[in-house]
Amino acid sequence: NLGIFILHLIFTASFIVIPISFMNFTALPADRQWILYLPALLLAAVITLWCVSRAERTQQVQFYFLSSIFMLIIGNLILWTLANDLTFAGLGLCCFFIGFSLLEAFLPSLVSQLAPPTAKGTALGLYSCTQFLGIFTGGILGGWLYGQFNFAGVYLLCIILAFCWLAFAFFTAPFTSTFNSNSAAQR
């Protein structure tokens, strides 16, 4: 639940500044930004399908999960520091979407695997509530930070939150052994 909260907070806060950043630094107007978004999303979808399949096949969910959080950090860092170059802006967007898409695939599966059968509905309901709370909080914090500290404030918040989540996920890694054994048992 903490993961989905942070993921959607980062997503919403980032997308308060990413379109503005593209307009200001790459001179890419809002109606032409699809040129960056579409290829980045398509590439992220293909990589996500491959990584999820590989993670489960090789039982390396922990590695891919932690790598996904790291991709969010790298994506935000590139978008923050190198947004004036269209190539790097596209690369940052790809990293961001790959990390986001992988986590969007892993997190609900993890909740479903870990929740006891009698509490699965409650667990998924709580998961959904924290997801929307993250969206709400990301919008408020992202807007406020952008108004107070410009792009740096929003990107710094996203990077710090992702680092905290990465550390938390790394040190609570035993979830992956449960996840992998449950996935193997269901095959």
C-alpha positions as CSV (number, residue, x, y, z in Angstrom):
1,N,0.0,0.0,0.0
2,L,2.9,2.3,0.7
3,G,4.3,1.5,-2.7
4,I,1.2,2.3,-4.7
5,F,0.7,5.5,-2.7
6,I,4.2,6.7,-3.5
7,L,4.0,5.5,-7.1
8,H,0.9,7.5,-7.9
9,L,2.1,10.5,-5.9
10,I,5.2,10.5,-8.0
11,F,3.3,10.0,-11.2
12,T,0.8,12.8,-10.6
13,A,3.4,15.3,-9.2
14,S,5.7,14.5,-12.1
15,F,3.0,15.1,-14.7
16,I,2.3,18.5,-13.3
17,V,5.8,19.6,-14.4
18,I,6.8,17.3,-17.3
19,P,4.5,18.9,-19.9
20,I,5.5,22.4,-18.7
21,S,9.1,21.4,-18.8
22,F,8.8,20.1,-22.4
23,M,7.2,23.4,-23.5
24,N,9.8,25.6,-21.7
25,F,13.0,23.7,-22.4
26,T,12.5,21.8,-25.6
27,A,10.1,24.3,-27.3
28,L,7.7,21.4,-27.8
29,P,4.1,22.8,-27.6
30,A,1.5,20.8,-25.8
31,D,-0.2,19.7,-29.0
32,R,3.0,18.1,-30.3
33,Q,4.2,16.4,-27.1
34,W,2.6,13.2,-28.2
35,I,5.8,12.8,-30.3
36,L,7.6,12.0,-27.1
37,Y,4.8,10.3,-25.1
38,L,3.7,7.8,-27.7
39,P,7.0,6.1,-28.5
40,A,8.0,6.2,-24.8
41,L,4.7,4.5,-23.8
42,L,5.0,1.9,-26.6
43,L,8.6,1.1,-25.7
44,A,7.6,0.9,-22.0
45,A,4.8,-1.5,-22.8
46,V,7.1,-3.9,-24.7
47,I,9.8,-3.8,-22.1
48,T,7.3,-4.3,-19.3
49,L,5.8,-7.4,-20.9
50,W,9.3,-8.8,-21.5
51,C,10.5,-8.0,-17.9
52,V,7.4,-9.3,-16.1
53,S,7.6,-12.5,-18.1
54,R,11.3,-12.9,-17.4
55,A,11.0,-12.0,-13.7
56,E,8.4,-14.7,-13.1
57,R,10.2,-17.3,-15.3
58,T,13.6,-16.8,-13.7
59,Q,12.1,-16.1,-10.2
60,Q,13.8,-12.7,-10.0
61,V,10.8,-10.6,-9.1
62,Q,12.8,-8.8,-6.4
63,F,15.5,-7.7,-8.8
64,Y,13.0,-6.4,-11.4
65,F,10.9,-4.8,-8.7
66,L,13.8,-2.9,-7.2
67,S,15.1,-2.0,-10.6
68,S,11.7,-0.5,-11.5
69,I,11.9,1.9,-8.5
70,F,15.4,2.8,-9.6
71,M,14.1,3.5,-13.1
72,L,11.7,6.0,-11.6
73,I,14.6,7.7,-9.9
74,I,16.7,7.8,-13.1
75,G,13.8,9.0,-15.2
76,N,13.0,11.9,-12.9
77,L,16.7,12.8,-12.5
78,I,17.1,12.9,-16.3
79,L,13.8,14.9,-16.8
80,W,15.0,17.3,-14.1
81,T,18.6,17.9,-15.2
82,L,18.6,17.3,-19.0
83,A,15.1,18.3,-20.1
84,N,16.6,21.0,-22.4
85,D,17.8,18.3,-24.8
86,L,14.9,16.5,-26.7
87,T,16.8,13.2,-26.9
88,F,17.5,13.2,-23.1
89,A,13.9,14.3,-22.4
90,G,12.7,11.3,-24.4
91,L,15.1,9.0,-22.6
92,G,14.0,10.3,-19.3
93,L,10.4,9.8,-20.2
94,C,11.2,6.2,-21.4
95,C,12.9,5.4,-18.1
96,F,10.0,6.9,-16.1
97,F,7.3,5.0,-18.1
98,I,9.3,1.7,-17.9
99,G,9.6,2.0,-14.1
100,F,6.0,3.0,-13.7
101,S,4.6,0.3,-16.0
102,L,6.6,-2.4,-14.3
103,L,5.5,-1.3,-10.9
104,E,1.9,-1.1,-12.0
105,A,2.2,-4.7,-13.1
106,F,4.0,-6.0,-10.0
107,L,2.1,-4.2,-7.2
108,P,-1.5,-5.5,-7.7
109,S,-0.1,-9.0,-8.3
110,L,1.9,-8.8,-5.1
111,V,-1.2,-7.7,-3.1
112,S,-3.3,-10.5,-4.6
113,Q,-0.6,-13.1,-3.9
114,L,0.1,-12.0,-0.3
115,A,-3.5,-11.4,0.9
116,P,-5.1,-14.3,2.7
117,P,-8.1,-15.6,0.7
118,T,-10.6,-14.3,3.3
119,A,-9.2,-10.8,3.2
120,K,-8.4,-10.5,-0.5
121,G,-11.3,-8.1,-1.2
122,T,-10.4,-5.9,1.7
123,A,-6.7,-5.9,0.8
124,L,-7.5,-4.9,-2.8
125,G,-9.9,-2.2,-1.6
126,L,-7.4,-0.7,0.7
127,Y,-4.8,-0.9,-2.1
128,S,-7.2,1.0,-4.4
129,C,-7.9,3.7,-1.8
130,T,-4.2,4.3,-1.1
131,Q,-3.6,4.5,-4.9
132,F,-6.2,7.3,-5.2
133,L,-4.9,9.0,-2.1
134,G,-1.5,9.0,-3.7
135,I,-2.9,10.7,-6.8
136,F,-4.7,13.3,-4.7
137,T,-1.6,14.0,-2.6
138,G,0.7,14.1,-5.6
139,G,-1.5,16.7,-7.3
140,I,-1.6,18.9,-4.2
141,L,2.1,18.6,-3.3
142,G,3.2,18.8,-6.9
143,G,1.2,21.9,-7.6
144,W,2.3,23.6,-4.3
145,L,6.0,22.7,-4.8
146,Y,6.0,23.9,-8.4
147,G,4.5,27.2,-7.2
148,Q,7.0,27.5,-4.4
149,F,10.2,26.0,-5.8
150,N,9.6,25.5,-9.5
151,F,10.7,22.3,-11.3
152,A,13.4,21.5,-8.7
153,G,11.0,21.2,-5.8
154,V,8.7,18.7,-7.6
155,Y,11.5,16.5,-9.1
156,L,13.4,16.5,-5.8
157,L,10.3,15.4,-3.9
158,C,9.8,12.5,-6.4
159,I,13.4,11.4,-6.3
160,I,13.6,11.5,-2.5
161,L,10.3,9.5,-2.2
162,A,11.5,7.0,-4.7
163,F,14.8,6.6,-2.8
164,C,12.9,6.1,0.5
165,W,10.7,3.5,-1.2
166,L,13.7,1.7,-2.7
167,A,15.4,1.5,0.7
168,F,12.2,0.3,2.3
169,A,11.6,-2.3,-0.4
170,F,15.2,-3.5,-0.3
171,F,15.1,-4.0,3.5
172,T,11.7,-5.7,3.4
173,A,12.7,-7.9,0.5
174,P,11.3,-11.2,2.0
175,F,8.0,-10.4,0.3
176,T,9.5,-11.7,-3.0
177,S,10.2,-15.2,-1.7
178,T,6.5,-15.4,-0.8
179,F,5.6,-13.9,-4.2
180,N,7.8,-16.3,-6.1
181,S,6.7,-19.4,-4.3
182,N,3.0,-18.5,-4.7
183,S,3.5,-17.8,-8.4
184,A,5.3,-21.1,-8.8
185,A,2.6,-23.0,-6.9
186,Q,-0.1,-21.6,-9.2
187,R,1.6,-22.7,-12.4
